[in-house]
Amino acid sequence: MTTTGHLDVRSTAEDEWRDDALCRNTDPELFFPIGTTGSAIIAIEEAKRLCTSCTVSNACLDFALETNQDSGVWGGHSEEERRAIRRVRAAEAQAARLSS
């Protein structure tokens, strides 16, 4: 991967997982609902349910975490869940730095 400014320039091979994503032909509004209450909760749960059947959900989640996707459902995880994963990883990285 080559980084130019804030944009990632990725090779086609690194993004091939997208070809197999179940969400590829699904309405994006399902994965990017507005808000976190009411109908948005239903959309988030439905999107996450679709992700459980997707063979590339781990690659999708990795992509979202690596590129700091802060909106929507990625790899079966909501915005809040990905923030929690980032916090845990940051704490683990800091602990590793302190112990070395």
Summary of the structure (lengths in Angstrom):
residues: 100
radius of gyration: 15.2
end to end distance: 27.9
largest distance: 47.4
contacts: 236
relative contact order: 0.11
helix: 61%
strand: 8%
